[in-house]
């Protein structure tokens, strides 16, 4: 069993790297990859736990870029987890997101929507990463504001444009070309993440990106990929000799449609594409 797209508490997942490896061990995994958003800060724990559990892993991250006004994701496999460029970027984003979260906490307080919850109680849920939105709401859930299973349904209520504590995202995300250059600088392979999500937002951008000469690979096996898209992407991969990747996009309890690790069936081409980056 394999899974090459999973998130931990170091970004917007609810499980620590060690917890994911423990789950993988119980399921008989042969290899995996943790692909936290915009950070390498969890890869040290992943590396140590990989050795402890005897499960090879591919060091990776999932980079957020902005193109044509749309946020999208590019997976970076085989990166140097100790790259100073990657570490600096990870810390820069964390600092920005933590400051934004503090602002959102203050907005809720000013509106009288939270009572007696300290900043520290909110940030306790961050568990090594930024206080992503779902983690923020986990604190409110723990305090009885709503049930844990409602967290993902409440995101728009709190953080949408008309939400209780909306603050516009002003982080200077790289564009696609800049993001690809960044990935190369940290030693990674450039893989377009879940293209169907891009297709739903902008078909022209989708077509442009899946055919980009900057790509080393495309994520084909993902819960969002339709049969027609899979066929189209596999034709490009085979014609251009690109890497083919896949995984569950696991976030633990922070998923609108919860699924366990390893539940996306990955064909041999995925393992063959990534085995050279396993350590």
matplotlib code that plots the C-alpha trace (Angstrom):
import matplotlib.pyplot as plt

x = [0.0, 1.2, 0.0, 1.9, -0.3, -1.0, -1.1, -0.2, -0.5, 2.4, -0.1, -3.8, -4.1, -5.2, -2.6, 1.1, 3.7, 4.4, 0.6, 0.5, 3.5, 1.9, -1.3, 0.8, 2.6, -0.6, -1.9, 1.3, 2.5, 5.6, 6.3, 4.6, 4.9, 3.8, 3.1, 2.3, 1.2, 4.1, 6.3, 9.2, 9.0, 7.4, 9.9, 12.4, 9.8, 8.8, 12.4, 13.0, 9.8, 10.5, 13.6, 11.9, 9.1, 11.1, 8.9, 10.6, 9.2, 9.6, 10.4, 7.9, 5.7, 2.6, 3.3, 0.5, 0.8, -1.5, -2.1, -4.8, -6.2, -6.6, -4.9, -3.7, -1.2, 2.0, 3.5, 7.3, 8.8, 12.3, 13.1, 16.0, 14.2, 17.1, 17.2, 17.6, 15.4, 12.6, 12.9, 12.9, 9.8, 8.1, 8.8, 7.7, 4.3, 3.9, 4.6, 2.1, -0.6, -0.1, -0.4, -3.6, -5.1, -4.4, -6.3, -9.2, -9.3, -9.4, -12.3, -14.3, -13.7, -14.7, -18.0, -18.6, -18.6, -16.0, -15.7, -12.8, -10.7, -7.1, -4.8, -2.7, -5.7, -6.2, -2.6, -2.3, -4.2, -1.6, 0.7, 3.8, 2.2, 0.2, -3.3, -5.1, -8.9, -10.0, -7.7, -9.0, -12.5, -11.4, -10.7, -14.3, -15.6, -13.7, -15.3, -18.7, -19.6, -20.5, -19.8, -16.5, -18.2, -19.5, -16.0, -15.7, -19.3, -18.6, -15.6, -17.5, -19.6, -16.4, -13.9, -16.0, -16.1, -19.2, -17.9, -17.6, -13.9, -13.0, -9.6, -8.4, -5.4, -2.6, 0.3, 2.6, 2.2, 4.4, 2.9, 3.2, 6.5, 8.1, 6.8, 8.4, 11.7, 11.4, 10.8, 13.9, 16.0, 15.1, 15.9, 12.3, 10.3, 7.4, 4.1, 0.7, -1.6, -5.2, -5.8, -9.6, -9.8, -8.2, -10.4, -13.6, -12.3, -10.8, -10.7, -8.2, -5.8, -6.2, -5.3, -2.3, -0.9, -1.3, 0.6, 3.3, 6.8, 7.8, 6.1, 8.0, 4.8, 1.0, -1.1, -3.5, -4.8, -6.7, -10.3, -11.2, -10.1, -12.8, -12.4, -12.3, -9.6, -7.6, -7.5, -6.5, -3.7, -2.4, -2.1, 0.1, 2.2, 2.9, 3.6, 6.0, 7.5, 6.3, 6.0, 2.6, 1.6, -1.3, -2.7, -5.7, -5.0, -5.5, -6.2, -7.5, -10.8, -10.3, -11.9, -15.4, -15.5, -13.3, -11.2, -8.4, -4.8, -4.1, -7.7, -6.8, -5.7, -2.3, -1.1, 2.5, 3.3, 2.9, 5.3, 7.8, 7.6, 8.4, 10.6, 13.8, 13.0, 12.3, 14.8]
y = [0.0, 3.5, 7.1, 10.1, 13.0, 13.6, 16.5, 16.8, 19.3, 21.2, 22.5, 21.9, 18.2, 16.9, 14.1, 14.6, 13.0, 10.3, 9.5, 9.1, 6.8, 4.8, 4.4, 3.5, 0.8, -0.8, -0.9, -2.4, 0.6, 0.1, 3.9, 7.2, 11.0, 13.8, 16.9, 19.7, 23.0, 25.5, 24.1, 21.7, 22.1, 18.7, 16.8, 16.3, 14.5, 12.5, 11.6, 10.4, 8.4, 6.9, 5.4, 4.3, 2.5, 1.3, 2.9, 4.8, 8.2, 10.9, 14.3, 16.7, 19.8, 21.2, 24.8, 27.3, 29.6, 32.2, 32.4, 34.4, 35.3, 31.7, 29.9, 26.4, 23.8, 22.4, 19.3, 19.2, 15.7, 14.7, 18.1, 18.9, 19.1, 21.1, 23.7, 27.1, 28.6, 26.2, 26.7, 30.5, 30.4, 28.0, 30.4, 33.4, 31.9, 30.7, 34.1, 35.7, 33.2, 33.4, 37.2, 36.9, 34.4, 36.8, 39.4, 37.0, 36.2, 39.9, 40.4, 37.6, 39.1, 42.6, 41.2, 39.3, 36.0, 34.3, 34.5, 33.6, 31.8, 32.9, 33.3, 30.4, 28.1, 28.8, 28.3, 25.1, 23.5, 24.6, 21.8, 22.9, 24.6, 27.7, 28.0, 27.0, 27.7, 24.3, 24.2, 27.6, 26.2, 23.0, 25.2, 26.6, 23.1, 21.9, 24.8, 23.6, 26.2, 23.4, 19.7, 18.5, 17.0, 20.5, 22.1, 21.9, 23.0, 26.2, 27.4, 29.8, 31.0, 32.3, 32.8, 33.5, 37.0, 37.7, 35.6, 36.6, 37.1, 37.5, 39.1, 39.3, 37.1, 39.4, 36.9, 37.4, 34.0, 33.2, 32.8, 29.4, 30.1, 31.5, 28.6, 26.1, 27.9, 27.8, 24.0, 23.5, 25.6, 23.3, 20.2, 19.1, 17.7, 19.8, 18.0, 19.7, 18.8, 17.6, 19.3, 18.8, 21.4, 23.9, 22.8, 23.6, 27.2, 28.0, 25.5, 27.6, 27.8, 24.1, 23.4, 25.7, 24.2, 20.5, 21.2, 23.4, 22.5, 23.3, 20.2, 17.1, 15.3, 15.4, 14.1, 11.7, 9.5, 11.8, 11.6, 14.7, 13.2, 12.1, 9.3, 11.6, 13.8, 10.7, 9.6, 13.0, 13.4, 9.9, 10.6, 13.7, 11.7, 8.9, 11.2, 13.4, 10.9, 12.7, 11.4, 10.2, 10.6, 10.2, 9.9, 10.5, 14.2, 13.1, 15.8, 13.7, 15.1, 18.3, 16.9, 17.6, 14.0, 12.0, 9.1, 7.1, 7.0, 4.5, 4.5, 5.7, 2.7, 3.6, 1.7, 0.6, 3.7, 5.9, 3.8, 3.6, 7.4, 8.1, 5.2, 6.9, 9.7, 7.5, 7.7]
z = [0.0, -0.8, -0.5, -1.9, -0.9, 2.8, 5.2, 8.8, 11.7, 10.2, 7.6, 7.6, 8.7, 12.1, 12.4, 13.3, 11.0, 13.6, 13.8, 10.0, 10.0, 12.8, 10.8, 7.7, 9.7, 10.8, 7.2, 5.9, 3.8, 1.7, 1.2, 1.5, 1.1, 3.4, 1.2, 3.7, 2.3, 1.8, 4.5, 5.2, 9.0, 9.5, 7.4, 10.2, 12.3, 9.2, 8.5, 12.0, 12.1, 8.7, 10.2, 13.4, 11.5, 8.6, 6.0, 3.1, 2.3, -0.4, 1.1, -0.5, -0.1, -1.8, -2.9, -3.2, -6.3, -7.8, -11.5, -13.4, -10.0, -9.0, -6.2, -7.2, -6.0, -7.3, -5.6, -5.2, -4.8, -3.8, -2.3, 0.1, 3.4, 4.9, 2.1, 3.7, 1.0, 1.8, 5.6, 5.2, 3.1, 5.5, 8.4, 6.4, 5.6, 9.2, 10.6, 8.2, 8.9, 12.7, 12.6, 10.5, 13.0, 15.9, 13.9, 13.4, 17.1, 17.9, 15.5, 17.1, 20.5, 19.4, 18.1, 21.4, 19.6, 21.9, 25.6, 27.8, 25.1, 25.3, 22.3, 23.7, 23.6, 19.9, 19.0, 21.0, 18.2, 15.6, 16.7, 14.9, 11.9, 11.2, 12.8, 9.6, 9.5, 10.5, 13.5, 14.5, 14.5, 16.3, 19.3, 19.2, 18.8, 21.8, 23.7, 22.8, 20.1, 17.7, 17.1, 15.8, 12.7, 11.8, 11.5, 7.7, 7.2, 9.3, 7.4, 5.2, 8.1, 9.8, 7.0, 3.9, 2.5, 4.6, 7.5, 11.2, 11.0, 7.4, 6.7, 3.1, 2.3, 1.3, 1.3, -1.8, -3.3, -6.3, -9.7, -11.5, -13.2, -10.0, -8.1, -10.5, -10.2, -6.4, -6.5, -8.7, -6.3, -3.4, -5.5, -6.3, -9.2, -10.4, -10.3, -11.0, -8.1, -8.7, -12.1, -12.0, -9.3, -11.7, -14.5, -12.5, -12.0, -15.3, -18.3, -20.3, -17.4, -16.8, -20.5, -20.3, -17.2, -18.0, -21.2, -19.6, -20.5, -16.9, -15.5, -14.5, -13.7, -13.1, -10.2, -11.9, -9.1, -6.7, -5.4, -7.5, -10.9, -13.3, -15.7, -18.7, -17.1, -16.1, -19.7, -21.0, -18.4, -19.0, -22.7, -21.9, -19.4, -21.8, -24.8, -22.8, -20.4, -17.3, -13.7, -12.7, -9.1, -6.8, -3.3, -1.0, -0.1, 3.5, 6.1, 9.0, 10.4, 8.4, 5.3, 3.8, 2.6, 5.1, 3.8, 5.2, 4.0, 1.2, -0.1, -3.5, -5.6, -7.1, -10.2, -10.8, -12.9, -9.7, -7.6, -10.6, -10.9, -7.3, -6.1, -7.2, -4.7, -1.7, 1.2]

ax = plt.figure().add_subplot(projection="3d")
ax.plot(x, y, z, "-o")
ax.set_aspect("equal")
plt.show()
